[in-house]
């Protein structure tokens, strides 16, 4: 039961950090999904969007956040 509680706390912290990062980006004028490297193809009523740049930025930020959380938890 303790491990489940720790997992829920970590997931909650990850969601809070992710929400904070998205909020910070929107306040700075950075529109996620419209970064350099994002591919958008529109044809008639079909739109295909591949967010490579956004995925890379979010991956780096979440990796940093999770590493910090893991280091804090295992001290």
C-alpha positions as CSV (number, residue, x, y, z in Angstrom):
1,X,0.0,0.0,0.0
2,X,2.9,2.4,0.7
3,X,4.4,1.9,-2.7
4,X,1.0,2.7,-4.3
5,X,0.8,5.9,-2.3
6,X,4.3,6.9,-3.3
7,X,3.5,6.2,-7.0
8,X,0.4,8.4,-6.7
9,X,2.3,11.2,-5.1
10,X,5.0,11.1,-7.8
11,X,2.4,11.1,-10.6
12,X,0.6,14.0,-8.9
13,X,3.9,16.0,-8.8
14,X,4.6,15.1,-12.4
15,X,1.2,16.4,-13.5
16,X,1.6,19.6,-11.5
17,X,5.1,20.2,-13.0
18,X,3.8,19.5,-16.5
19,X,0.8,21.8,-16.0
20,X,3.2,24.5,-14.7
21,X,5.4,24.2,-17.7
22,X,2.5,24.4,-20.2
23,X,1.1,27.4,-18.3
24,X,4.6,29.0,-18.3
25,X,5.0,28.4,-22.0
26,X,1.6,30.0,-22.8
27,X,2.4,33.0,-20.6
28,X,5.8,33.4,-22.5
29,X,4.0,33.3,-25.9
30,X,5.3,29.9,-26.9
31,X,2.5,27.9,-28.5
32,X,3.1,24.2,-28.0
33,X,2.3,22.5,-31.3
34,X,3.7,25.4,-33.3
35,X,7.4,25.1,-32.6
36,X,10.1,24.8,-35.2
37,X,10.2,21.1,-36.2
38,X,6.4,20.5,-35.9
39,X,4.9,19.3,-39.2
40,X,1.4,20.2,-40.2
41,X,-0.3,19.0,-43.3
42,X,-3.7,20.1,-44.3
43,X,-5.8,18.8,-47.3
44,X,-9.4,19.6,-47.6
45,X,-11.1,18.6,-44.3
46,X,-8.1,16.4,-43.2
47,X,-5.3,17.7,-41.0
48,X,-2.3,15.7,-40.0
49,X,0.0,17.1,-37.3
50,X,3.3,15.6,-36.2
51,X,4.7,17.6,-33.2
52,X,8.4,16.6,-33.3
53,X,9.7,19.8,-31.8
54,X,7.1,19.9,-29.1
55,X,7.7,16.3,-28.3
56,X,11.5,16.8,-27.9
57,X,11.0,19.9,-25.6
58,X,8.5,18.1,-23.4
59,X,10.6,15.0,-23.3
60,X,13.6,17.0,-22.1
61,X,11.6,18.9,-19.4
62,X,9.9,15.8,-18.1
63,X,13.2,13.9,-18.0
64,X,14.7,16.6,-15.9
65,X,11.7,16.8,-13.6
66,X,11.6,13.1,-13.1
67,X,15.3,12.9,-12.3
68,X,14.9,15.6,-9.7
69,X,12.0,13.8,-8.1
70,X,13.8,10.5,-8.0
71,X,16.9,12.0,-6.5
72,X,14.7,13.7,-3.8
73,X,12.8,10.5,-3.0
74,X,15.8,8.3,-2.6
75,X,17.9,10.5,-0.4
